Amino acid sequence: MRIDEVEGPLEIGKSYEVPVLRAKYGGRRDYWPVLLPIHGDVEFFAVHKEHYHTDTRFFDDSQWAHMKGETDVEKNENANNAVIPYDDLYKFEVEWRTLECRRLIPNRLAIAAAKMAKVDPRNEDPFRQCQTKYAGKQCKHAKGAWICPHQGARLNGVPVVDGIVTCPLHGLRINHETGIVLPAVDLSGEPNTVSDFIHGRTVTPEATRK
């Protein structure tokens, strides 16, 4: 089954058809699983060139270890998704391959946004800006899943935490039952921002919760 046709959560150990891109990441040329669609992030993240984010759910053990430069893959449980280098995008086309699902949480962004369920209003955090702009919007629904209104990512197989589905691209939080994008939540009493967590300035999701 193709990943964009899955209804409900993915199953570890089960194989799915997923998009892969033959590209060089961290000096290693490989077939890297990617999240669709290709996109730029001009408005909120000042990234003008189009790119893909990797989908770590389908990394094999060597790819998982390579991403963080470690041999102990268990230490990489919360690793962030990477961006495939821009100069590789137009050399190869995305193809679909059958790969085993190795883990359910796609990246640190999803963990931070879904478990914290908050966005910091104290600064010009681009994740907060994105959440605020789309708050209240109704997501489209197709093939058993919501479609994120920010970049059009299909949210098939994305975990639901406390009734919230979090887009693995940029952390947009959506009510799983209604498909309504949630508002940014006041985090003024918490010590860490979503961006802090994404960039490794906290140790675990629980470290940001009171």
Backbone bond lengths (Angstrom), bond angles and torsions (degrees), N, CA, C in turn:
res aa  C-N    CA-C-N  psi(-1)  N-CA   C-N-CA  omega(-1)  CA-C   N-CA-C  phi
1 M - - - 1.468 - - 1.524 110.05 -
2 R 1.327 115.91 137.66 1.459 120.06 176.84 1.518 110.58 -71.12
3 I 1.332 115.24 144.94 1.452 120.75 -177.25 1.525 111.82 -60.90
4 D 1.336 117.28 -30.14 1.465 119.71 -178.53 1.524 112.71 -84.54
5 E 1.339 117.02 10.15 1.458 121.13 176.22 1.533 111.91 -121.56
6 V 1.326 116.37 3.07 1.464 121.37 -178.47 1.526 110.36 -72.47
7 E 1.319 116.63 134.60 1.457 122.12 172.37 1.519 107.93 -110.50
8 G 1.318 116.93 122.87 1.448 120.79 -177.33 1.520 111.40 93.41
9 P 1.331 117.37 -176.83 1.467 121.45 -175.21 1.523 112.16 -72.30
10 L 1.316 115.23 155.72 1.461 120.67 173.45 1.526 109.57 -73.57
11 E 1.315 115.89 162.53 1.453 121.54 178.33 1.527 109.23 -118.39
12 I 1.316 116.84 124.24 1.458 120.62 176.35 1.525 108.77 -62.05
13 G 1.321 115.26 134.53 1.453 120.63 -179.15 1.511 113.80 93.08
14 K 1.323 116.94 -12.56 1.460 120.80 178.58 1.527 109.36 -93.60
15 S 1.329 116.42 147.22 1.463 121.07 -178.32 1.524 110.95 -97.86
16 Y 1.341 115.11 143.41 1.457 122.60 179.36 1.528 108.66 -136.43
17 E 1.315 116.02 157.29 1.456 120.57 171.83 1.531 107.68 -83.42
18 V 1.324 116.68 121.83 1.462 120.66 -176.26 1.530 109.80 -131.43
19 P 1.338 117.20 152.66 1.462 119.84 177.25 1.524 110.98 -74.40
20 V 1.326 116.36 136.16 1.465 121.62 177.25 1.521 108.86 -130.57
21 L 1.320 114.95 152.53 1.459 121.54 179.43 1.522 108.72 -128.62
22 R 1.320 116.82 125.78 1.457 120.10 175.63 1.520 107.35 -78.57
23 A 1.315 115.33 109.23 1.460 120.21 -173.93 1.514 109.51 -153.21
24 K 1.321 115.84 166.59 1.454 120.81 177.50 1.520 109.04 -97.73
25 Y 1.324 115.95 124.74 1.456 121.31 176.15 1.518 108.21 -129.58
26 G 1.322 115.93 123.76 1.456 119.85 -179.32 1.514 113.01 59.16
27 G 1.327 116.12 32.11 1.454 120.94 178.61 1.518 114.10 85.28
28 R 1.320 117.48 0.47 1.467 120.79 -177.92 1.518 110.76 -112.74
29 R 1.330 116.08 121.14 1.451 121.36 175.41 1.520 108.80 -85.07
30 D 1.345 115.56 124.34 1.462 118.88 -175.70 1.526 107.91 -160.20
31 Y 1.318 115.23 174.92 1.460 120.89 172.02 1.517 107.30 -93.11
32 W 1.331 116.50 102.69 1.459 121.82 -174.78 1.537 110.07 -97.16
33 P 1.334 117.89 127.32 1.467 120.11 173.88 1.532 109.48 -63.11
34 V 1.320 116.63 138.69 1.461 120.17 -177.16 1.530 110.90 -130.51
35 L 1.325 114.34 155.92 1.456 122.15 174.19 1.522 108.59 -93.00
36 L 1.319 116.75 133.42 1.463 121.36 176.99 1.524 109.48 -94.64
37 P 1.350 116.59 154.15 1.453 127.65 4.71 1.531 111.93 -95.44
38 I 1.336 115.10 173.29 1.455 120.16 168.00 1.529 106.97 -65.87
39 H 1.336 117.40 142.51 1.461 118.68 -175.39 1.529 110.95 -161.21
40 G 1.311 115.14 164.20 1.450 122.76 169.21 1.523 108.11 -112.44
41 D 1.326 117.78 164.24 1.468 121.44 -177.71 1.528 109.96 -129.60
42 V 1.314 116.00 57.45 1.462 120.68 -173.93 1.518 112.13 -70.28
43 E 1.318 117.04 -48.51 1.463 120.81 -170.42 1.520 113.58 -62.89
44 F 1.314 117.12 -45.13 1.462 119.87 -174.14 1.521 113.99 -106.41
45 F 1.335 117.07 -27.99 1.457 119.80 -171.84 1.530 113.78 -119.45
46 A 1.329 117.01 3.29 1.470 122.80 176.16 1.532 112.78 56.07
47 V 1.322 116.26 32.45 1.461 121.06 176.12 1.522 107.63 -106.38
48 H 1.325 116.02 110.57 1.463 120.69 -172.91 1.525 112.88 -86.66
49 K 1.326 117.12 -33.01 1.455 119.45 -175.81 1.524 110.69 -83.30
50 E 1.336 114.75 144.35 1.452 119.18 -179.90 1.532 110.45 -72.05
51 H 1.335 115.17 150.90 1.462 120.36 -176.87 1.518 109.66 -160.21
52 Y 1.327 115.43 169.28 1.457 122.70 171.89 1.522 108.92 -114.07
53 H 1.319 116.12 153.39 1.455 121.92 167.97 1.526 108.07 -99.67
54 T 1.318 116.40 142.81 1.453 119.12 177.16 1.523 110.71 -73.68
55 D 1.330 115.78 154.38 1.460 122.23 178.76 1.520 108.03 -111.72
56 T 1.335 116.21 95.09 1.461 121.04 -173.21 1.523 113.74 -70.69
57 R 1.313 117.77 -9.67 1.459 119.64 176.60 1.521 111.72 -60.09
58 F 1.329 115.21 -26.98 1.465 120.21 -174.47 1.526 113.05 -113.75
59 F 1.323 117.59 11.66 1.467 119.94 173.14 1.526 109.19 -66.01
60 D 1.338 116.21 137.39 1.457 117.76 170.46 1.529 107.94 -78.45
61 D 1.325 117.20 176.40 1.459 120.35 -173.60 1.522 112.71 -61.06
62 S 1.320 117.21 -38.91 1.464 119.30 -178.32 1.523 111.24 -70.57
63 Q 1.324 117.59 -37.69 1.472 120.53 176.59 1.517 110.31 -66.26
64 W 1.324 116.03 -41.20 1.470 122.08 -179.62 1.522 110.21 -60.60
65 A 1.335 116.18 -44.61 1.456 120.53 -180.00 1.527 110.94 -70.40
66 H 1.309 117.13 -39.12 1.462 121.30 -178.80 1.523 111.46 -62.93
67 M 1.326 117.38 -34.87 1.459 120.57 -174.68 1.527 111.85 -59.40
68 K 1.317 116.57 -35.33 1.450 119.75 -179.77 1.529 112.56 -108.98
69 G 1.337 116.56 1.51 1.449 119.20 178.75 1.506 112.59 71.10
70 E 1.372 116.82 27.24 1.450 121.44 -179.31 1.521 109.63 -122.85
71 T 1.316 117.04 154.55 1.452 121.02 177.51 1.517 111.69 -94.80
72 D 1.324 117.03 -20.02 1.460 121.16 179.84 1.523 108.67 -90.67
73 V 1.339 117.09 94.98 1.460 120.09 -174.49 1.522 112.29 -65.71
74 E 1.334 118.10 -21.47 1.459 119.28 179.73 1.519 111.24 -64.66
75 K 1.329 117.26 -25.83 1.460 120.28 179.63 1.520 111.56 -73.85
76 N 1.326 117.16 -12.73 1.454 121.00 -174.05 1.525 113.42 -98.63
77 E 1.316 117.49 18.82 1.465 120.60 -173.83 1.524 112.18 -54.39
78 N 1.319 117.64 -36.74 1.459 120.74 -175.60 1.533 112.85 -103.66
79 A 1.329 116.58 21.56 1.468 119.32 -175.43 1.524 111.76 -60.90
80 N 1.307 115.48 141.42 1.457 121.51 -179.78 1.519 110.83 -74.95
81 N 1.328 116.40 155.04 1.459 117.93 174.72 1.525 109.14 -76.42
82 A 1.314 116.13 147.15 1.457 121.68 -177.28 1.518 109.66 -99.63
83 V 1.317 115.34 167.75 1.455 121.56 175.86 1.520 108.02 -110.76
84 I 1.327 116.78 127.19 1.456 120.40 178.14 1.526 108.55 -66.02
85 P 1.333 118.83 131.63 1.473 121.73 -177.98 1.523 112.59 -52.99
86 Y 1.317 114.30 139.47 1.459 120.53 -174.46 1.527 113.35 -59.05
87 D 1.333 117.20 -38.54 1.462 118.94 -173.71 1.523 112.77 -71.54
88 D 1.333 117.46 -7.05 1.460 120.72 177.42 1.529 113.03 -93.06
89 L 1.312 117.53 -14.37 1.456 119.76 -168.10 1.517 113.78 -64.31
90 Y 1.296 117.38 -32.32 1.449 119.61 -171.47 1.522 112.57 -101.78
91 K 1.335 117.23 4.82 1.458 120.98 177.77 1.520 111.29 -88.31
92 F 1.327 116.37 -27.54 1.457 120.84 -175.24 1.522 109.97 -137.20
93 E 1.316 115.40 152.14 1.456 120.70 177.57 1.519 110.08 -100.43
94 V 1.328 114.87 150.76 1.457 120.06 175.17 1.527 108.84 -67.43
95 E 1.326 115.84 137.13 1.460 121.17 173.86 1.520 108.70 -128.87
96 W 1.316 115.85 164.86 1.462 120.75 -178.11 1.520 109.35 -104.90
97 R 1.346 115.89 130.80 1.455 122.05 178.70 1.523 110.08 -133.28
98 T 1.311 115.44 154.10 1.459 120.59 177.76 1.526 108.89 -87.16
99 L 1.343 115.96 117.89 1.454 122.03 -177.77 1.519 110.10 -131.35
100 E 1.315 114.92 154.13 1.455 120.61 178.48 1.516 111.15 -83.74
101 C 1.323 116.45 136.27 1.462 121.02 174.36 1.528 108.11 -75.28
102 R 1.338 116.96 120.36 1.466 121.61 -176.55 1.527 113.19 -100.43
103 R 1.330 117.00 -21.35 1.464 120.93 -176.53 1.530 108.20 -157.82
104 L 1.321 117.71 157.34 1.457 120.84 -173.59 1.516 113.67 -96.96
105 I 1.322 117.26 -35.36 1.460 119.25 -179.19 1.514 108.82 -83.96
106 P 1.324 118.62 120.43 1.460 119.76 -172.31 1.514 115.51 -72.33
107 N 1.338 119.03 -31.26 1.455 119.42 -177.20 1.520 110.75 -169.96
108 R 1.308 115.75 171.17 1.459 122.03 -178.21 1.525 111.93 -60.82
109 L 1.325 117.00 -33.80 1.456 120.81 -179.67 1.528 110.99 -59.77
110 A 1.330 116.61 -45.09 1.457 120.05 -179.66 1.525 111.16 -64.88
111 I 1.330 116.47 -39.57 1.464 119.97 178.81 1.519 110.38 -63.30
112 A 1.321 115.74 -47.87 1.464 119.97 -177.28 1.518 111.46 -62.91
113 A 1.321 116.54 -49.67 1.460 119.81 -175.22 1.515 112.16 -71.76
114 A 1.338 116.94 -40.42 1.462 119.39 -176.34 1.521 112.13 -75.24
115 K 1.330 117.97 -43.33 1.461 119.73 -177.65 1.519 111.89 -75.28
116 M 1.336 116.44 -39.12 1.458 119.06 178.49 1.515 110.34 -76.05
117 A 1.359 115.66 -35.27 1.460 122.62 -178.55 1.525 111.55 53.61
118 K 1.317 116.04 35.14 1.452 121.06 -178.10 1.526 109.78 -143.96
119 V 1.334 115.51 154.67 1.452 121.31 174.77 1.517 108.15 -131.96
120 D 1.311 117.96 134.35 1.459 122.85 -171.67 1.532 112.46 -74.33
121 P 1.353 119.27 119.46 1.460 121.96 -179.87 1.520 113.10 -90.66
122 R 1.338 117.93 4.79 1.460 120.10 -172.27 1.525 113.46 -81.95
123 N 1.325 117.38 -14.27 1.454 119.11 -178.59 1.517 109.81 -143.92
124 E 1.312 116.37 -172.60 1.458 120.82 -178.02 1.529 110.23 -91.57
125 D 1.296 117.00 45.50 1.453 122.44 177.16 1.529 108.90 -57.57
126 P 1.340 118.53 124.55 1.470 119.93 -178.02 1.516 113.14 -63.02
127 F 1.340 117.83 -27.91 1.451 119.91 177.94 1.526 110.62 -68.80
128 R 1.329 116.33 -36.87 1.459 120.39 175.70 1.525 110.37 -66.58
129 Q 1.327 116.69 -42.90 1.455 120.23 179.71 1.523 111.55 -60.35
130 C 1.320 115.63 -42.38 1.462 120.56 178.88 1.518 110.70 -63.76
131 Q 1.337 116.90 -46.54 1.460 121.09 -179.83 1.526 111.12 -61.31
132 T 1.330 116.32 -41.82 1.464 121.14 -178.05 1.527 111.43 -65.62
133 K 1.330 116.79 -41.31 1.470 119.75 -178.37 1.526 111.98 -63.08
134 Y 1.325 116.48 -40.53 1.460 120.00 -174.09 1.527 113.59 -94.33
135 A 1.318 117.75 -4.15 1.465 120.72 -179.13 1.526 111.34 -54.10
136 G 1.322 115.92 131.67 1.457 121.48 178.29 1.513 114.80 89.76
137 K 1.305 117.90 -9.53 1.462 120.58 -178.84 1.521 110.51 -77.89
138 Q 1.315 115.33 145.93 1.450 121.93 178.18 1.523 109.96 -88.93
139 C 1.317 116.55 125.29 1.465 120.73 177.99 1.527 110.40 -78.37
140 K 1.304 116.68 148.99 1.450 121.58 171.40 1.523 108.27 -76.44
141 H 1.338 115.65 158.75 1.464 120.72 -178.15 1.521 108.50 -129.19
142 A 1.320 117.01 133.32 1.465 121.03 179.10 1.517 109.74 -155.86
143 K 1.314 116.76 141.17 1.461 123.82 175.97 1.529 112.21 51.85
144 G 1.326 116.03 41.94 1.445 120.79 172.62 1.507 116.26 82.23
145 A 1.323 118.42 13.43 1.466 119.44 -178.76 1.521 111.02 -152.72
146 W 1.333 114.39 159.01 1.463 120.27 175.07 1.522 109.56 -76.40
147 I 1.330 114.88 155.81 1.458 121.86 176.55 1.520 107.76 -114.27
148 C 1.317 117.21 121.82 1.465 121.22 -178.43 1.526 109.93 -62.69
149 P 1.334 118.75 128.78 1.466 121.25 -177.69 1.522 113.71 -73.71
150 H 1.322 118.17 -13.02 1.459 120.63 -177.98 1.528 111.77 -71.10
151 Q 1.338 117.48 -59.89 1.461 120.75 -179.19 1.524 112.84 -122.17
152 G 1.316 117.04 4.62 1.459 119.68 177.67 1.510 114.87 79.98
153 A 1.329 117.82 21.80 1.463 121.05 178.77 1.530 110.15 -72.03
154 R 1.334 116.23 132.83 1.464 120.80 173.96 1.528 108.47 -78.80
155 L 1.306 117.25 133.08 1.456 121.56 -173.12 1.530 113.07 -99.31
156 N 1.327 116.30 27.79 1.463 120.69 176.14 1.523 110.25 -59.85
157 G 1.331 116.91 130.87 1.453 121.26 175.11 1.511 115.54 78.06
158 V 1.329 118.10 -0.20 1.464 120.66 179.37 1.529 108.72 -76.95
159 P 1.329 118.72 133.47 1.469 121.01 -176.31 1.523 113.06 -60.22
160 V 1.326 115.71 146.77 1.459 122.40 173.82 1.521 107.17 -104.73
161 V 1.323 116.39 121.54 1.465 122.08 -178.97 1.520 108.69 -121.83
162 D 1.330 116.40 119.47 1.466 121.55 -179.47 1.526 111.79 53.31
163 G 1.332 116.08 39.55 1.466 120.47 177.47 1.511 114.35 78.53
164 I 1.322 117.59 8.97 1.465 121.88 -176.76 1.519 110.10 -119.59
165 V 1.312 116.30 133.14 1.458 121.47 171.97 1.527 107.31 -106.56
166 T 1.315 116.70 131.79 1.463 121.90 -174.36 1.514 110.18 -114.40
167 C 1.322 116.75 122.69 1.462 120.31 -179.82 1.530 109.57 -62.16
168 P 1.322 118.62 127.36 1.466 120.90 -177.88 1.518 114.17 -73.22
169 L 1.327 118.31 -8.91 1.462 119.02 178.67 1.523 111.79 -77.00
170 H 1.346 117.20 -55.09 1.461 120.06 -174.65 1.525 113.38 -137.78
171 G 1.326 116.96 15.19 1.459 119.87 170.31 1.508 116.91 80.95
172 L 1.339 119.05 15.12 1.460 119.48 178.16 1.528 109.39 -64.38
173 R 1.329 116.79 127.88 1.462 123.29 -174.31 1.526 110.47 -99.44
174 I 1.338 115.27 129.57 1.458 121.52 -172.07 1.519 109.93 -130.84
175 N 1.334 116.20 136.74 1.458 120.94 174.89 1.529 108.50 -65.28
176 H 1.322 116.51 120.16 1.461 120.44 -173.85 1.525 112.56 -65.70
177 E 1.331 117.11 -33.59 1.455 120.35 -177.03 1.523 112.48 -76.88
178 T 1.329 117.05 -40.97 1.471 120.69 -172.63 1.521 113.99 -102.22
179 G 1.333 117.73 -22.13 1.455 120.26 -175.43 1.516 113.62 77.99
180 I 1.332 116.85 13.95 1.461 121.17 178.40 1.526 109.09 -89.07
181 V 1.332 116.43 132.23 1.466 120.61 176.91 1.520 108.83 -69.51
182 L 1.315 116.07 132.09 1.454 121.54 -176.97 1.523 111.93 -80.17
183 P 1.334 117.54 155.65 1.464 120.47 176.62 1.514 111.40 -76.54
184 A 1.324 116.29 162.38 1.456 120.83 172.14 1.521 107.86 -66.94
185 V 1.328 116.72 143.98 1.457 122.14 -177.36 1.514 109.69 -111.45
186 D 1.323 116.23 140.70 1.456 121.41 -178.17 1.531 110.50 -62.47
187 L 1.336 115.24 125.01 1.459 121.50 178.75 1.522 110.82 -116.81
188 S 1.328 116.76 19.83 1.459 120.11 -173.00 1.523 113.34 -60.90
189 G 1.336 117.43 -25.38 1.454 119.65 -179.21 1.506 114.12 -90.61
190 E 1.336 117.59 1.20 1.460 121.59 -177.55 1.528 110.47 -103.09
191 P 1.324 118.28 150.87 1.467 121.02 -175.41 1.508 115.32 -81.65
192 N 1.342 118.69 -18.26 1.455 120.64 -172.64 1.516 112.09 -124.92
193 T 1.314 116.45 143.37 1.456 121.48 174.56 1.517 109.04 -92.03
194 V 1.326 116.13 166.07 1.451 120.47 174.85 1.521 110.02 -58.94
195 S 1.317 116.84 -41.92 1.460 120.23 179.78 1.523 111.19 -63.21
196 D 1.350 117.40 -37.56 1.460 120.24 176.43 1.521 110.17 -55.72
197 F 1.323 114.72 -46.29 1.457 118.53 -176.05 1.523 111.30 -68.15
198 I 1.342 116.33 -41.88 1.452 120.32 -178.97 1.523 111.13 -58.92
199 H 1.315 116.41 -39.33 1.455 120.02 -175.37 1.528 112.98 -94.29
200 G 1.329 116.44 17.81 1.447 120.02 169.31 1.510 115.80 82.11
201 R 1.330 117.93 18.65 1.458 119.00 -178.69 1.524 112.64 -89.91
202 T 1.351 116.47 5.07 1.453 121.29 167.50 1.523 107.39 -130.67
203 V 1.314 116.40 166.13 1.464 119.47 -174.18 1.518 112.15 -94.25
204 T 1.305 117.11 -45.81 1.462 121.30 -178.04 1.520 109.81 -138.63
205 P 1.353 117.73 160.15 1.467 119.39 175.52 1.510 111.76 -56.51
206 E 1.335 117.17 -35.94 1.455 120.26 -177.65 1.529 111.73 -64.95
207 A 1.335 117.06 -23.26 1.468 120.37 -179.04 1.517 111.10 -67.20
208 T 1.352 117.35 -17.25 1.452 119.76 -178.31 1.526 111.78 -99.59
209 R 1.311 116.68 2.28 1.472 119.28 -175.59 1.517 110.22 -110.08
210 K 1.318 116.33 136.41 1.465 122.01 178.57 1.522 110.78 -83.74
